[in-house]
Amino acid sequence: MGIESLSPSPVSTERKRSPEAAYERLRGLLTEMAHDINTELAPHLPEDLQQTGLVDERGAIRDTAYLDTQGGPFSEERIEEFRMFVRTRERDWCEPDNPKVQDYYHHKHNAHTEDEILTAWRSERNKHDGALAEMAVTVLMHKYLKDEFYVLRTNIYDDYAHGIDNLIVEKATGAVICTFDEFVGSVEDERFQKKLHRERKQAHDQGAKIDYGIGIRHDIDGTRNVERKAVRHVPTFTLPIEKTQLQSLLHELGDTLDNPPSAATHETFTHIISSLSEQATMFKKTLSSESPVRARADEFMEALIRIQHNHTNQN
C-alpha cells in the first residue's frame, strides 16, 4: 500500500483566503501558540530566558537561547557561523546581486540594499504554499497534541542545513520522538518520492540531526529542566498535503487556538497521523537491530498508538 496523501476537500472560490490574509491569521495563531509554550516552559528555564522564552513569535526555536552565556551549548561565534550559513543560502536562492532581481524588488517593494531585498524576498516566501502549509500544520498539531507533546518549529538553521521544519517533543519523557516537514502536492509527485528516498537513506545514515535541539530532564527531586542541546538519531517524515486540502485547512483553523476543531480539521489531522503511521512502519523496516535510530523510532510508534487512540477516533 502506498503512502496516502491528505485527501482533498473541495473549497469554493469564495471560501479561499488570499495568501496575505492566510499568512496574517496564521501568524496570529503561531504567536498565541508560542506564548502558551513559553509560559509553560518558563519555570524550567534559566531565569534570564524566562522573559524572552525558548521560541519566538513564529513558534520557532530561538538561537539566542542556546548561547553559552545563557547556559546553552554554543559560543556567540558559533551561532554567528550558523547565521552566516543561513544568509549564504538565502543569497544563493534570492540572488540579490542580479540586476533583474534588484529591479524587481526596487519597483515592487522599494527595496534597494541587500538587506532590504532579502527582507522582501523572505516576506514573499512566507506566503508561498509550502510556508503556509508549515505554519498551518504546526498550529493544527499543537491544537491536538499540546497536552502531551510540544510541537515546535525548528530554528531556521536546522531547516536550511538539515531540511527539518518541525520537531515533536514528548512531555512525559522529554524525548524528541520525530521530526517532519510538509510537502504540498501529490504522493505521486517526483519531488515527494525523492523526499521519501532521502528519509530512508537517513535511516541508514544514523537518522536526522538537530543542532538547536531540546530535551527535558526529569531530576530525582521531581523538578524538570529544559536542556538546550544537539539531538541526533531522530526519525524524520514528510507530510504530503494536496493544495485543495491546504486551502480547506487555512479556512477551517479558526481565528484563535480556543476555536474547537471542525470536522474538516479533524479529518486533516486524522490523515496526517495515518500518513505518519504508514511512513513510520516503512521507516522501521529499513532499520537494523543495532541502528541508533531504532530506540527513537520505537518511542515514536508507541506515541502514535496513543495519539490514534486518544484523538483520531473522536467525532
DARA-V237169 format. One record per residue. N is the residue number from 1. NEAR is the number of other ideal C-beta (glycine too) atoms within 8 Angstrom. Layout:
<<N;NEAR> <N;NEAR>>
//
This chain:
<<1;2> <2;4> <3;10> <4;10> <5;13> <6;13> <7;9> <8;9> <9;9> <10;6> <11;9> <12;6> <13;4> <14;4> <15;8> <16;9> <17;10> <18;6> <19;9> <20;7> <21;8> <22;13> <23;13> <24;8> <25;12> <26;14> <27;11> <28;9> <29;14> <30;14> <31;9> <32;10> <33;13> <34;14> <35;8> <36;10> <37;14> <38;11> <39;7> <40;6> <41;12> <42;10> <43;5> <44;9> <45;12> <46;7> <47;5> <48;7> <49;12> <50;10> <51;5> <52;8> <53;15> <54;13> <55;13> <56;9> <57;7> <58;10> <59;13> <60;11> <61;14> <62;12> <63;12> <64;8> <65;14> <66;12> <67;11> <68;9> <69;6> <70;11> <71;6> <72;10> <73;7> <74;11> <75;7> <76;9> <77;6> <78;8> <79;13> <80;8> <81;8> <82;13> <83;10> <84;8> <85;11> <86;11> <87;9> <88;8> <89;9> <90;11> <91;12> <92;7> <93;7> <94;10> <95;8> <96;12> <97;7> <98;7> <99;5> <100;6> <101;12> <102;11> <103;8> <104;8> <105;14> <106;10> <107;5> <108;6> <109;9> <110;4> <111;10> <112;6> <113;6> <114;8> <115;6> <116;11> <117;16> <118;13> <119;9> <120;12> <121;13> <122;9> <123;9> <124;8> <125;8> <126;8> <127;11> <128;9> <129;8> <130;9> <131;11> <132;15> <133;13> <134;13> <135;14> <136;14> <137;14> <138;14> <139;14> <140;14> <141;13> <142;12> <143;10> <144;10> <145;12> <146;10> <147;4> <148;10> <149;12> <150;10> <151;11> <152;14> <153;11> <154;16> <155;11> <156;8> <157;13> <158;13> <159;11> <160;9> <161;9> <162;11> <163;7> <164;14> <165;10> <166;15> <167;16> <168;16> <169;14> <170;12> <171;9> <172;5> <173;7> <174;12> <175;9> <176;14> <177;13> <178;14> <179;16> <180;14> <181;13> <182;12> <183;14> <184;11> <185;11> <186;8> <187;10> <188;5> <189;10> <190;5> <191;8> <192;14> <193;10> <194;8> <195;11> <196;11> <197;8> <198;9> <199;13> <200;11> <201;8> <202;11> <203;13> <204;7> <205;6> <206;9> <207;14> <208;12> <209;10> <210;16> <211;11> <212;13> <213;11> <214;16> <215;12> <216;13> <217;9> <218;7> <219;8> <220;3> <221;4> <222;5> <223;7> <224;9> <225;8> <226;12> <227;9> <228;12> <229;8> <230;9> <231;12> <232;10> <233;10> <234;16> <235;15> <236;14> <237;13> <238;13> <239;13> <240;15> <241;15> <242;13> <243;10> <244;10> <245;15> <246;14> <247;12> <248;14> <249;15> <250;13> <251;11> <252;10> <253;13> <254;7> <255;6> <256;7> <257;11> <258;4> <259;8> <260;4> <261;8> <262;8> <263;5> <264;11> <265;13> <266;11> <267;10> <268;14> <269;14> <270;10> <271;13> <272;13> <273;13> <274;10> <275;15> <276;13> <277;10> <278;11> <279;13> <280;15> <281;9> <282;10> <283;14> <284;10> <285;6> <286;8> <287;11> <288;5> <289;5> <290;5> <291;10> <292;9> <293;13> <294;12> <295;8> <296;15> <297;13> <298;8> <299;12> <300;12> <301;11> <302;8> <303;13> <304;12> <305;8> <306;9> <307;13> <308;11> <309;8> <310;5> <311;12> <312;10> <313;5> <314;5> <315;2>>
//
